[in-house]
Amino acid sequence: MEIQTAADPETPENDETAAAPATRRRARPPVFGGALLCAALATAGVLFATHNGNGNNGTDTKHHGPTVPAAYQITGHGTAQISYAGPDGKLHTVNAHLPWHGGADLTTGTPAVISIVLNKDGGNATCSVSLHGKVVQQATAYGSYGRANCQTASR
């Protein structure tokens, strides 16, 4: 009488299965997560740029010195998340239908900054920064969750 035993699951049945490499599936990041990461990085860049160097991360509401009129404009169609440096030195973020415009009187040397992130429907939109009525910086965002940043030192 012969007794049969089940094969050990950790022991390969033959040399071919033992030599076969295990296949792994590559993890693919979700598109929306990548877009959120890009938006977060753009916003972090705007926050870093608006730091006015006095140790309070742009929260000082008093002007120290002469001011410069900065104008922000976004042309295009659809909806976008807009972040910009306001007159109080803080970063302001709004969701708005395009076109959009705003402005601020910034202390000389403080960056004039605007950042846009298009919604999932995409399209294109152009941001611009003007100082003393003259356009000094311009950028265009394209496509789904497209983004653009405009920044210049006020002078």
C-alpha positions in Angstrom: 0.0 0.0 0.0 1.4 3.3 -1.1 0.6 6.6 0.7 0.4 9.8 -1.3 1.3 13.1 0.3 0.4 16.6 -0.9 3.2 18.6 -2.3 4.7 21.2 0.0 3.5 24.6 -1.3 6.9 26.1 -0.7 8.7 23.4 -2.7 8.7 23.9 -6.5 7.3 21.1 -8.5 10.0 21.2 -11.2 13.1 23.2 -12.2 11.1 25.4 -14.7 8.8 26.8 -12.1 11.6 27.3 -9.7 13.6 29.4 -12.3 10.7 31.5 -13.4 10.9 35.0 -12.0 7.9 36.4 -10.2 6.1 39.0 -12.2 5.2 42.2 -10.4 2.6 44.7 -11.5 3.8 48.3 -11.5 1.8 50.6 -9.3 0.4 53.4 -11.3 -0.4 56.6 -9.5 -3.9 57.9 -10.0 -4.1 60.9 -12.4 -6.1 62.9 -9.9 -3.5 62.3 -7.2 -0.8 63.5 -9.5 -2.8 66.7 -10.3 -3.3 67.3 -6.6 0.4 66.9 -6.0 1.2 69.4 -8.7 -1.3 71.9 -7.4 0.1 71.5 -3.9 3.7 72.0 -5.1 2.6 75.1 -7.1 0.8 76.5 -4.0 3.9 75.8 -1.8 6.0 77.7 -4.3 3.7 80.6 -4.1 3.8 80.5 -0.3 7.6 80.4 -0.4 7.8 83.3 -2.8 5.5 85.5 -0.8 7.6 85.1 2.4 8.7 88.7 3.0 11.8 87.9 5.0 10.8 89.4 8.3 10.3 86.1 10.1 6.5 86.1 10.1 5.9 84.3 6.8 4.0 87.2 5.2 1.5 87.7 8.0 2.5 91.3 8.6 -0.4 93.5 7.6 1.5 96.8 7.8 3.4 98.2 4.8 7.1 98.9 5.4 8.1 101.4 2.7 6.7 102.5 -0.6 4.1 100.4 -2.4 3.8 99.3 -6.0 0.5 98.7 -7.7 0.4 95.1 -9.0 -2.4 93.9 -11.2 -3.3 90.3 -11.9 -5.3 89.1 -14.9 -6.3 85.7 -16.2 -7.9 85.3 -19.6 -9.5 82.1 -20.8 -12.7 80.2 -20.3 -14.0 77.8 -17.7 -13.1 77.5 -14.0 -9.7 77.6 -12.2 -8.2 77.7 -8.8 -6.3 81.0 -8.4 -3.7 81.8 -5.8 -2.3 85.3 -5.5 -0.3 87.6 -3.2 -2.7 90.1 -1.7 -2.2 93.6 -0.3 -1.8 92.2 3.2 1.2 90.1 2.2 -0.8 86.8 2.5 -1.6 84.2 -0.1 -5.3 84.3 -1.2 -6.9 81.3 -3.0 -10.2 81.4 -4.8 -12.1 79.3 -7.3 -13.4 81.5 -10.1 -15.0 81.5 -13.5 -12.7 83.0 -16.1 -11.8 85.6 -17.1 -10.7 87.0 -13.7 -8.7 90.0 -12.5 -7.5 91.4 -9.2 -4.7 93.5 -7.8 -2.8 94.6 -4.7 -0.5 97.4 -3.6 2.6 95.5 -2.6 5.6 96.8 -0.6 8.6 97.4 -2.9 10.6 94.2 -3.3 7.7 91.9 -2.3 7.0 89.4 -5.0 3.9 89.8 -7.2 2.7 86.2 -7.6 -0.3 84.5 -9.2 -0.8 80.8 -9.8 -3.6 79.1 -11.7 -4.7 75.4 -11.9 -7.4 74.6 -14.4 -10.2 72.1 -13.5 -10.6 68.6 -14.9 -12.3 69.9 -18.0 -9.1 71.7 -18.9 -8.8 74.2 -21.7 -6.3 77.0 -21.6 -5.9 80.1 -19.6 -3.2 82.8 -19.5 -2.1 84.6 -16.3 -0.2 87.9 -16.3 1.3 90.2 -13.7 1.5 94.0 -14.4 3.5 96.5 -12.4 2.7 100.2 -12.8 0.3 99.3 -15.6 2.9 97.3 -17.7 2.8 93.5 -18.2 6.1 92.1 -16.8 5.3 88.4 -16.6 3.0 86.0 -18.4 2.3 82.2 -18.6 -0.3 79.9 -20.1 -1.8 76.7 -18.6 -3.1 74.0 -21.0 -5.3 70.8 -20.6 -6.9 69.0 -17.8 -5.5 70.3 -14.4 -3.1 72.5 -16.4 -1.2 75.0 -14.3 0.8 78.2 -14.7 2.7 80.6 -12.4 3.6 84.2 -12.8 6.0 85.9 -10.4 8.1 89.0 -10.4 9.6 91.2 -7.7 7.7 94.5 -7.3 9.9 97.5 -8.1 
